[in-house]
């Protein structure tokens, strides 16, 4: 069934493009009539949202540029419409908020437009691809990052992390945690300094042995979510859960009990702050 759904998207890209353009158009109308910074109870009242320097830009202008992009491109987002809708629904109730996306691609303009007046940041492993995307969409905010792991190490890292206290709750952290190989310590300071309301993991590459794999991204998202100080959960969206490593790491660190929705190859987790957890050395 998954393959059939993917085939429909590929054979009829105009349908997905039309739906995305219509959705963004509806967002423009909603923002024009009812959207103010006080509308977001999840982000604004919690104090989690930090207004970026470019917040005075018109969200309607960004959304119109996005519509133009998808209306004139034959390339569509890699997620299916049903998968996109899962994240879209949460963003609708949360925006403006802090959205961190692992990966930069053909769908980046869409995610940015779904978070008008919000803080959306993309992390990409390939510097040349980053330049290509930003040349076409210069208003996107993106950083190139380096990963220190390889997919071929995934099983060994999963088997050994429990023997390293720096990787274990309740005191686990990410920034400067070089003792834990799963912690992404080379990210920009902005990533560590911001409390992210939504985290999407659709990168780095994880389909051949030499690829970085998403082990560190999943682990880091789990640690950041547990460290949340504001009320409410951190929403984590993990794509490509049809692959073994993504699924195994999600169950180990994001936890089945936090899984609120599964759609196609996407899992949506709502992870409560560690203050809501019983003190333990396990993630789940």
C-alpha positions in Angstrom: 0.0 0.0 0.0 2.9 2.4 0.8 4.4 1.8 -2.6 1.1 2.4 -4.3 0.7 5.7 -2.5 4.2 6.8 -3.5 3.4 5.9 -7.1 0.3 8.1 -7.1 2.3 11.0 -5.9 5.0 10.5 -8.5 2.7 10.0 -11.4 0.5 12.9 -10.5 2.8 15.6 -9.0 0.4 18.3 -10.1 -2.2 17.0 -7.6 0.1 17.3 -4.6 1.4 20.7 -5.9 -2.2 21.9 -6.2 -3.1 20.7 -2.7 0.0 22.3 -1.2 -0.6 25.6 -3.0 -4.3 25.5 -1.9 -3.2 24.8 1.7 -0.7 27.7 1.7 -3.3 30.0 0.2 -5.7 29.1 2.9 -3.0 30.0 5.5 -2.7 33.4 3.9 -6.4 34.1 4.4 -6.3 32.8 8.0 -3.3 35.0 8.8 -4.9 38.0 7.2 -8.0 37.9 9.3 -7.2 36.1 12.6 -3.5 35.4 13.2 -1.7 37.5 15.9 1.2 36.6 18.1 -1.1 36.0 21.0 -3.0 33.2 19.1 -0.4 30.6 19.9 -1.1 29.2 23.4 1.4 26.4 23.0 4.4 28.6 22.0 3.7 32.1 23.1 2.3 31.6 26.6 5.0 29.0 27.3 7.7 31.5 26.4 9.3 29.0 24.1 9.1 31.0 21.0 11.9 33.4 20.2 11.2 36.0 17.5 13.9 35.9 14.8 15.5 39.0 13.4 13.5 38.7 10.2 10.2 38.5 12.0 9.0 41.8 10.5 8.8 40.2 7.0 5.4 39.6 5.7 4.3 35.9 6.1 1.9 36.4 3.3 4.8 37.3 1.0 6.7 34.2 2.0 3.7 32.0 1.4 3.0 33.6 -2.0 6.6 32.9 -3.0 6.1 29.3 -1.9 2.9 29.0 -4.0 4.8 30.3 -7.0 7.7 27.9 -6.4 5.5 24.8 -6.3 3.2 26.0 -9.1 6.1 26.3 -11.5 8.1 23.2 -10.4 7.8 19.6 -11.4 9.6 18.5 -8.2 7.3 17.8 -5.2 8.1 17.2 -1.5 9.3 13.7 -0.8 6.7 13.1 1.9 3.2 12.1 0.8 0.2 14.4 1.3 -1.0 12.3 4.2 2.4 12.4 5.9 2.7 16.2 5.4 -0.8 16.7 6.9 0.3 15.1 10.2 3.0 17.8 10.8 0.8 20.5 9.2 -2.0 19.9 11.7 0.3 20.3 14.7 1.9 23.5 13.2 -1.5 25.0 12.7 -2.2 24.8 16.4 1.3 25.8 17.4 2.6 28.5 15.0 4.3 30.8 15.5 6.8 28.6 17.2 10.3 27.1 17.0 10.7 24.5 14.3 13.9 22.6 13.8 14.3 20.5 10.7 17.0 18.0 10.1 17.3 18.2 6.3 17.1 20.8 3.5 15.3 20.0 0.3 12.4 20.5 -2.1 9.9 20.7 0.8 11.8 23.4 2.9 9.9 26.3 1.5 6.7 24.6 2.4 7.7 23.9 6.0 8.8 27.5 6.4 5.6 28.9 5.1 3.6 26.6 7.4 5.2 28.5 10.4 4.5 32.2 9.5 6.3 34.6 11.9 7.9 31.6 13.5 11.5 30.5 13.8 12.3 27.7 11.3 15.8 26.4 11.1 17.2 23.7 8.7 20.3 21.6 9.3 21.9 20.0 6.2 24.9 17.8 5.8 25.8 18.7 2.2 27.3 22.2 1.7 26.9 22.1 -2.0 23.2 21.2 -1.7 22.7 23.9 0.9 24.1 26.5 -1.6 21.8 25.2 -4.3 18.7 25.4 -2.2 19.5 28.8 -0.7 20.2 30.1 -4.2 16.6 29.3 -5.1 15.1 30.2 -1.7 17.5 32.8 -0.1 15.1 33.6 2.8 15.4 30.1 4.3 17.5 29.8 7.4 19.9 26.9 7.1 23.2 25.7 8.6 25.6 23.0 7.2 26.5 20.5 9.9 28.9 17.6 10.1 28.0 14.2 11.5 30.6 12.0 13.2 28.9 8.6 12.8 28.3 6.2 10.0 25.2 4.0 9.4 27.5 0.9 9.7 28.1 1.7 13.3 24.4 1.9 14.3 24.1 -1.5 15.9 27.3 -1.1 17.9 26.4 2.4 19.1 23.0 1.2 20.3 24.5 -1.8 22.1 27.2 0.2 23.9 25.6 3.6 24.8 24.2 2.2 28.1 27.7 1.6 29.4 28.5 5.3 29.0 27.0 7.4 31.8 27.3 10.5 29.7 24.6 9.1 27.4 22.1 8.3 30.1 19.3 10.1 31.8 18.7 11.9 34.0 21.8 14.1 33.5 22.4 13.5 29.8 23.0 16.6 27.7 24.0 17.4 24.1 26.2 20.5 24.0 29.9 19.7 24.6 29.0 16.1 25.5 31.9 14.5 23.6 31.9 11.5 25.8 28.7 10.3 24.2 29.1 9.5 20.5 25.4 9.8 19.9 25.2 13.4 21.0 25.5 15.9 18.1 28.1 18.3 19.6 29.0 20.2 16.5 25.7 22.0 15.9 25.4 25.8 15.8 24.9 27.5 19.2 21.5 28.6 18.1 20.4 25.0 18.1 21.4 24.5 21.7 20.2 27.9 22.9 16.7 27.5 21.5 13.9 25.5 23.1 12.4 23.7 20.0 8.6 23.1 20.0 8.7 20.9 16.9 11.6 18.8 15.6 11.4 17.1 12.2 14.0 14.4 11.3 14.2 13.7 7.6 18.0 13.7 7.4 20.9 13.0 7.3 21.2 10.3 4.7 20.7 6.8 6.1 20.5 4.3 3.2 24.1 3.1 2.7 26.9 2.0 5.1 29.1 5.1 4.8 26.1 7.5 5.3 25.9 9.4 8.6 22.6 7.7 9.6 20.0 9.4 11.8 21.1 7.8 15.0 22.6 11.1 16.4 19.7 13.2 15.2 17.1 10.9 16.9 19.2 10.7 20.2 19.7 14.5 20.2 16.0 15.2 19.6 15.1 13.0 22.5 17.6 14.7 24.8 16.4 18.2 23.8 12.8 17.2 24.2 13.4 15.9 27.7 15.2 19.1 28.6 12.2 21.3 27.8 11.4 23.8 30.5 8.1 25.1 29.1 4.8 23.4 29.6 3.6 20.9 27.0 5.4 18.3 25.0 8.0 18.6 22.2 6.6 17.2 19.0 9.1 15.0 17.1 8.4 13.8 13.6 10.6 11.0 12.2 10.4 10.1 8.5 11.5 6.8 6.9 10.5 4.6 9.8 10.2 1.8 7.2 13.9 1.5 7.6 15.2 -0.7 10.4 17.6 1.8 12.1 15.1 4.6 12.2 12.5 2.3 13.7 14.9 0.7 16.3 16.3 4.1 17.4 12.9 5.6 17.6 11.7 2.9 19.9 14.8 3.2 22.0 14.9 6.9 22.5 11.6 8.5 21.4 9.6 5.7 23.0 6.5 3.8 21.8 4.5 5.3 24.7 5.0 8.8 23.2 3.9 7.8 19.7 0.7 9.6 19.0 0.3 9.0 15.3 1.7 6.9 12.5 1.1 7.7 8.8 2.9 6.0 6.0 6.6 6.3 6.7 6.1 9.0 9.3 5.9 8.7 13.1 4.8 11.6 15.3 5.9 11.6 19.0 4.8 14.0 21.7 7.6 13.8 24.3 7.0 15.4 27.7 9.7 17.2 29.6 11.9 15.1 31.9 10.4 16.9 34.9 7.3 14.8 34.1 9.3 11.5 34.2 10.2 9.3 37.1 14.0 9.6 37.7 15.6 6.7 35.8 18.6 6.0 33.7 16.4 4.8 30.8 14.8 6.9 28.1 11.7 4.7 27.8 
